[in-house]
Amino acid sequence: MSTVSPSMQPRAFDPLPLGAVTPTGWLRDQLRTQADGLSGHLDEFWPDVARSSWIGGDAGGWERGPYWLDGMVPLAFLLDDERLIGKVRHWVDEILARQEADGWLGSAVDAKISTERDLATERDPRSYPHDPWPRYVVLKALTQYQDATGDPRIVPALSRFLRRLAETLAERPLRSWARLRWADLLVSIDWLHERTPEPRLLDLAATVHEQGFPWREHFARFPYRERSLREECDLTTHVVNNAMAIKTTGLWWRHSGDPTDRASASQILDQLNRWHGQATGMFTGDEHLAGRSPSQGTELCAVVEEMYSLELLLAALGDPAFGDRLERIAYNALPATFTPDMWAHQYVQQVNQVLCRVADERVYTSNGPDANIYGLEPHFGCCTANFHQGWPKFAAHLWARSADDGLAALAWAPCLVETTVGGESVRIEVETGYPFREEIRLTLRVAQPTKFPLRLRIPAWAEGATVRVGDEPPAPAGPGAFALLERSWAGETTITLLFPMRPRIEPRPYGIAVSRGPLLLALPIAAEWRPTGRNAGHPYEDREVFPDSPWNYALALDPNDSAAAIVVEERPLGAHPFSLDGAPVVARVEGRRLPEWGLARNAAAPPPPSPARSDEPMVALELIPFGATNLRVAEFPTLTERETP
């Protein structure tokens, strides 16, 4: 049982232990696909995991093995997959067995790195002996393992390591990646303090805050308001560092109690969205902050790290807006960067992604020529190691416990919640086709009559949302808030939520985007897949993707009347909703081609200004969920007023 120090601010919501939430329906299918793809097999053939020095191998160590483990732990236990649990147990056993007498974890990793000479200069940790950064990730994996298993070795191992780390930081303060990513260490310090409330842990947290990069002050005077120039790129413009930084001030607020820290979490998101935001809910970074053009890329590592930051912020601060943004990313940016079988992925994705090829001339700030092709490790292997956490951690954070010993739905997907409230067993089954369907049905069962509050997040876009308990009349639920149901629950109760998903036209810097519920809709482009020859014969072989249908359309939509010209059809919801053939939603619109809109630097040129003129014939177009596409356009120009219906 965790406790909160009187000197720390309590969370709005406490995460449930790993395993209390079980994914069902399409979400379980998605996790099963992930387990059957790269995630469940990477450790069998990819040297950086299969022969990692973290487990006594002869390959490199640093962050890649820990990244894989950090996502594999929740994936294995959410699926209750004995094969995957065995892989996780092997890693945990090997890491703990190699802990030094002084508490340090991963000494073999440090020794291995000191002999390597092939690491990129920017990432080379050799200049920082005993780099704490990869240990941050190891600690997160170990804490999840303890939550799932109750393994009695974890708490003492973490306690010994953090004691040793405190001694190390007194001699060698945080620097490089460890300095920028200090909030990821704070997560595990707080986790341990809630189980062993020792004052020294609060002292260590204060040291880490003092030595860490001052993200609050950085975003208060945010200097990066355009696409980063190559000569100004550094660790503060790095997209993944910024995705991790989103949670920093919100988590530190629990220590400081400073309302400026609390408010800064939303301010950080506002700055990133204002200057670099994309229609998917993400911000650009290819590899560094890249402005708002829909042809700039966003790194997969940043996608899963921003999701994790939002999950922690939503729990800490309780602002439902974090849940809206989390769902926007999870249901759009995350699935869009994989093949449907999750055997191949991109390093960066684009909102207007009309071509994926190896190209010497490219739009990116610093990414290499193969950054947006699909394969095993295009451009750089960090995303190959790190993407595994996206879906599993999202599933694990769907529900939480509220500070008044109630339960709260923080994000929506089909799942089963099994926990206790007030010492009584509670079971909540969530049946839904959300985010593709409007209705969510909860079946709440208690063994004994129990009174507790139930909070249900209502998305900000859900105008006209209703909540119905049993046979009672539906009650309106205000969007952008938590609906509160506080009563004595007995036996079985059905709760039905309806979130009307009217199509929305959203203004964008280069035109408009079309949304329905949390889904961004996109024009799918027929694709020709061409192997590059790398990893040939494997399901993860590297492939370029070339367009095989027109894509340069302006839409005949009136931004002031979003529903008038958009006809939505719901199709069957199957096991692979994030695929061209399995897309459960289609929106029909009309548009005209813009022949002058073409390619620039092997990407779609910025959309022409709206309103656009075209003499091409009006044609019917079908938009599908962004996450179901590989090539697409999702930020469009509009036609002149006289050409709209």
N, C-alpha and C positions, 0 to 999 in steps of 0.2 A: 504494500500500500504506500503510495507516494504521499509526501507531506510538503507543505509550502512554508518556507521560513517567514516568520513575522516581519522580517525586514524586506521581503519581496512582495511585489504586487501579484495578486492571484490572476491566473488566466480567466478569461471569460468562459472558455470551454477547455476541459481536460481531455486529451486524446484517449480513446479507449485502447486497451492493450491489443497488440497485434493478434488477430484471430477472433476478436469479438465481432468484427464485421466480416461477413463472408460474401463475396461477389456472386451474383446469380445472373441468369438471363444472358443477354448479349455481352455484358461486362465480363462474366466468367468465360464466355467464348473467346473474348479478346485476350484475356490472360492465358487461356489455354493455347491460343495461337502463338502468343509470345513465348511460352514455355516450349512449344514444339519447334520454334524458330531459333534465331541466333541466341537468345537468352539462355535457353536450356542446353545448348551444345557448345557455346563459345569456349568453355573451359576444356573441351576435348581436343581442340586443334589449334587455337590461337595462342602462340607462345607467351604473350604477355600475361595471360591468365593461366594457361595450362602448365607453364613452367615458371610461374612467378616466384621470385625469391622470397615473397611473403610466406610461401608454403615450402620453402627449401629447394626451389628449383634454380636453374642456371640462367633464366631469362631476367629481364629487368623487373624492377619493382615499382617504386614511387606510387602513382595514383591509380594505375589501371586495374590491378587486381582488386584493391579496395572498392573502386567504383562498381565493378561487376558484382561484388559481394553485397554492396549496399542495396542494390536492386533485387538480387537473387534471394535474399532473406525474406522480404515480404512476399515475393512471387511464390516461393516454395510453400510457405505456411498458409497463404491465402487459398492456394489450390489443394493443400494437404497432400502434396505430391511427394511420396516417399523417395523417389529417385532424386528429386531436386533437394529435398531435405537432407539426404545423405551427402550431396555435394557441399551444401552449406555447413553441415556438421564437420566434414573433413577440413574445410578451411578454418573454421573456428578452433578446432582442436589443434591444428598446426600453428596458428598464430599464437594461441595461449601457451603452447608447449615451448615456443621460442622466446617467450618474454624473459628479459634479463633479470638477474637478481636485484638490480636497482630499480626495476619497474619498466624500463624502456621497452617499447614494442618495435620490432622490425629492424634489429641491428644488422641482419643479413642484407636487408634492402639498402641500408646506408653503405655497407661494404661493397655491394654490387654496383651501385651508382657511381661510387668513387673511381671505379675502373672503366666506366663507359666513356666513350669519346664521340658518340654519334647523336647526342641530343641537341635539339635546336637551342641556340644561345639564350633566347628569351625564356625557355622553359628549363634550362639546365640548372638543377639544384646543387651542383657540386660546390658552388661557391657558398652554400649554406649548409654546413655539416649538420646532420641529424635534423633535417627539415621537418618541422611539425606538420606541415600541410597534409600529407597523405594519412597521417595518424588521425586527423579530424574525421576522415571518411571511415577509417577502421572503427573508430569509437561509435559512430552512428550505426554501423552494421552490427556491432556487438550489443548495443543497447536494444536494438530491435530483436535480436536473437534471445536476449534475456527476457524481454516482454513476452515472447512467444513460448519459451520453454521453461522459464524460471531457473535457468542454469545457475547454480550457486557460485560458479567460478568468475562470473562476469564482473560483479560489483567489486570484489577485492582486486581483480586485475586492473580495472579502471582506476580505482583508488590509488594503487601503487604507481600506475603510469602518470596520473595527474600530479602526484607528489613529485615525481622525478621531473616532469615537465616544468613545474614551478621553479625548481632549482635551475633548470636549463635556461629558462627565460630571464632569470636574474643575471646570468652571465652573457647570454646571447639573445637580445630582444627579437621579437617577431620582425620578419622582413619578407620581401618578395611576395609570393602567392599566399603564404601563411598570414601575412599582415593584412592583405586585402580581404581574406576570407575568414576572418576571425569569428564571425557569427556562427560558423559551422562548428567551431570548437565550443562556443558558449552553449549550444544546444546540449552537448553531452555533459558539460559541467553542471548545467541546471538539472539534467536528468539524474545525475549521481547525487546531487545535493538534496533532491526530493526523496532519496532513499537512504542517504547517510548524511544528515544535516550537520556537516562540519564547517565551522567558520572559515577554515583554510580554503575551502572551495569558493566561498564568496570573495576571499582575498585574491585567489587566482583569477576569478572572473574580472575583478577590478584591474588586475595587471594586464589581462588580455585586452580589455577595453582601452586602457591607457596606451598600450603598444600598438593596437590595431589602427588601421586607416580610419580617419574621421569622416565617415560617410555622411553624417548629418550636416556637417559644415560644408562638405563638398557639394551636396545637392542644394543647400541653401543659396549657393552662388554658382550654380551649375554652369560650367563654361562651354559645354559641348552641345551646341545648338544647330549644328549642321553636320553633314557627312564628314567623318574624321579624315584628315589628310594623313598620308602615310608617315610624314615626318613628325606628326604630333601624337601618333598612336603610342600608348604606354599601358600599364596595367590598369589605369583608371578609365580608359576607353574600352577595355576588353569586355566583350558582351557577357561572358559567363560571370566575370567578377561583378558586373552590375546586376545580373539576375540573382546572384547570391546576396548582394548587398541590400536588396529590397527588404529583407527581414531584419536587418541589423538593428535599426533604431527601435522597432517594435519589440524585439526581444530584450534589448537593453533597458527599455522602459520598466520592465519588471524589476530590475535592480535599482534604477535611478528614481523611479516615481516621477520623473520630470515630464510634465505634459507636453513639452516641446519634442521630446523623444517620441512620445506616442503619436503626435500629429505628424511628425516627420515621415512616418511610414507611408501615409497617403500622399504626402508631398513628393516623395521620391518617385512613386508611380506616376504622379501627374507630370513631373518633369520628363521622365522617359517617354511617356505617351505623347506629350506635346511636341517633342522635338524628334522622336524616332519611332513613334508608335505605328503599328500596322493594324489592318482590319481584323486580324486573327486574335488580337489581344496581346500579342508579343510586341517587342521592339526590335529594330534591326541591329545586326552586328555580324559583319562578315570579313574579318574577325572582330572588328571594332565598330563602334557606334556609327551608323551609316545613313542617318536621315530618314525621310519618310517616303521615298520612292518605293512603289510596290515591286520594283525589280531588284532592289537590294536584298541581300540574304539575311537569314536568321539562323544561328547555329543550333543544332539539336541539343547540345549540352545546355544551352541557355533556356530552351523550352522546358526541359525537365527540372532545371534548377529554379526557374521562376515558379513553376507549379509547387515545388516543395516550399519555397519562401512564402507563397500565398497560403498554403495549408497551415504553416506555423503562425502566420500573422492572423489568420481568421480565428484560430484557437486562442491566441494570446489576447487579441483586442476585441473580437466579437463583431467586427464591422461586416455586414452581409455583402458589401460591395466587393470585398476580397473574394467571396464565393462566386460572384458573377464573373469576375475576371478569371478565376481559376477554371470555371466551366468553359468559358470562351476559348481558353488555351487548350484545355484537355480535349475538347470535342472538335477542334479545328487544326491548330498547329501541330499537335502531337501525332495524330494518325497520318497526317498528310506527308510526313517525311519518311515513311516506310513503304515498302511494297506490302500488299495486303497480307501476305504470309509471314511478314516480319522476319524474313531471312536477309533482307538488304535494306539499307538506309542511306540517306544523304548526310553530308556534313552540314550543309546549309540548304534551306528551302526559300522559295520566293512566293509572294502573294500572286504576282503575275509571272508564272513560271511556264514559259512557252517552249523552252529548249533546255536540255540538260546534256552538255557535251564537254569533253576535254578541250579547253580553249586557252590559248596564250593571251588573247585580248579579252578582258573581262571587267565587269562593273564593280567588283569587290574592293574593299579597302585594302585587304592584304591576303585574302585567301588564294590558294593555288588554283591551277587550271582544272582540277577534277573535283572541285568542292561540291558541286551540285549533282554529280552523277550518282547512281545507285550502286551500292556494293558493300563489301566487308568493312573497309576502312578508308573511304575516299578522303583525300587531303591529309587527315591526321586521325590517329586511333583513339583519341580521348572519347569521342562520341560513341564509338564501338563499345567502349567499356562502360559508359555512363548512362546510356539511354534506358537501361533496364529498370530504373527506379520510377519512371513516369507513371505508367498505368498502375503498378502495385501500390505505390504510396497514395495515389489518388483514391483507390478503392479502400485502403485502410483508414483514410481520413474522412470518409463520407459522414460518419456520425461521431458525436462526442458527448461527454458528460458536462452539464452546466454547473456553474458555481453553486447553485441552490439544489444540487443533487437531483437534477432532472436530466433529460436527454434532449439532444439537438441534432437536427438534420442540417449539415453544413453544405452538402452538395448532393445532387440527385443522380441516382443510377440504380438499377435493380440490385438488391442485396438482402441479406438476412442479418439482423442485429440480435445478438444474444448476450445479455449482461444481467447485472443485478442493480436494483434501485431500492435503497432502504432495507437491504438484506433480502429482498424478494426477487425472484427470477422474472425477467422481462424478455419477451421475444417480439421483435417487430420484423415482419416480412414486407419488403418494398417491391411491389410488382409494377413495372412500368416499361414502356418503350421510349421514355425520355432519354436523350434529347430530341428524338424523332417524333414523339407523340406528346399530346397535351396533358394526358391524364396520368396521375400517380395514385396508386391505391396502397394504403398501409393497413396491414392487419396486425393489431397489437394484442398480445396475449399475456396475461399475468396469472400466476398460480394462485395468488391470494390478492384480495382487493388492496390496492396500493395507490396512494395519492402522490403524484409528482407532476411537475410541469414538463410539457413537451413543446419544444420550439421548432418551427418548420420554416426554413428560409424561403422567402418569396422573391424571385428574381425581379430586378428593377424594371425589366422590359415587360413583365407579365401584367399589363393593365387589364382589369376585370377579373383577376384571379379570385378563386373561391376555395373555401375549405368546408367540407361536410363531414360531420361526425355521425356515424350510424345512419339512422333515418331522419335525423334533424335536417331542417332546411339548410341549403348552402349559405355560408356566411362570407361576405366580402373580405378579402385579405389584401392589405395595402402592399403594393410592390416596393421592393428595396428595403424590406424589413423582415423580422422574424414574427410569424404568427404564433401566438402563445395560447396553448390549450392547457389549462391547469384545472385538474379535477381528479376525483378518485376513479381509478381504472379497475374494472372487474371483469374477469372472464376474457371474452374476445370482443374487441372493438374494431370496426372498420372506419378508416379515415380516408376520404377521397379529396385529392387536390386537383384543381383544373387550372392550368396555366395557358390562357389563350395565346396561340402562336400566330398572330397576324404578321404577314410579311412587312418588313421595315426597310425603307431606303435611308441609308446613313451617308451623310456627306463625308467625303474623303479629300485629301489635298489634291488628288489628281482626278476627281470625279465622284463616283458614288460606289457604295457597296450594298449588297442586298442580304438581309438576314431574316431568319425565322427562328424564334426562340433563341437559344444560345448558339445556333448554327449559322456560320457564314456560308453563303451559297456561291458557287463558282461555275463558270462555263467549262465543262470538261473538253479537252482536246484529244482527239484520236492520236494514238502514239505508235511510233515505230521504235522498238527496242533493239539496240545494236550492241552486242558484246564487244568489250575492248580487248579481250584476250587475257586479262588478268583474272586469276582464280577460275579459269575456264573449267566447265564441267561440274561446278558446284552451285548450289542454290543461291550462294552469295556472290556469284561472279559479278564483276564490275560491268555496268551497262550504261551506255548513253541512251537518251530518249529524244527522238525527233518528232516534231509535230506532223500529223498526217491529216489535218482538217483545218479550216480557217479559224482564226481566233480573234482577229482585230475588228471587233464590233463595238458600236455605240448602242446603248439601250434606249428604247422608246419608253422611258419612264418619267413620270412627273414626280419630283421629290416631295411635292405637297399633297400627293394622294397615293400613298404607298401601296394600297391594296387593289386599286382599280384595274391595273394592267398586269397583275401577277396572279396566275392561277396555280394553285398548289394541288398536287396529287400525292397521296400516301400509298406506297407500295409495300409488299410484305417485308417484315423485319426478320432477317435471318441471322445466321451465325457470323457473317462478315459484312456488317453494315458500312464499314469504311472501305468500300471497294466499288469500282465502276459498275460491276454487275449487280452488286448487292445494295446499292443506295436506296434507302427506304423513303426518301422524299425527293420529288421532282417539282420544280417551279417553272412554269412556262411564261416566257416573256417574248417580246419582239425587238428586233434591232436591225441596223444596217451596217454593212462592212465599211471600214474606213481604210481605203487602199494606201493612204499615205502613212498609216501607222504600221511601222515595221520593226525590225531588229536594230539594236545598237549595242555594240560590244558583246555580242552573243547573248543578248537578253532582250526582252521586250523593251522598246523605247518607252519613255514616260507617256502615259495616255495623252492624246491631244486635248486642248482646252475644251471645256463644255460651255455652252451647247455647241455641238459639232454639226457640220453639214455634210451630207452624203447623197450622191445620185444613185447609189446602189439600191437594189430592190429590198423592200422590207421582208424579213424572214422570221420564222418562228424559231426560238432558241429554248433549250432546256438547261436549267441550272440545277446542280445537285450539291450535296454537302461538300464543302471544301476538303474535309478530311478523307473523302472518298476518291479524290483525284490524284493524279501524278503530274500531268500537264494541265494547266488551267489559266483562266483570267478571273480575278475576283474584284478588281478595282477598275471600273468602267467609266468612259466618258458617256454623256447623255446627248441626245439629239436636240435640235432646235425645237422651240415650243410648237411651231406649226407642223412639225413632223411627228409629235407624240400623239397617241390616240386621244 
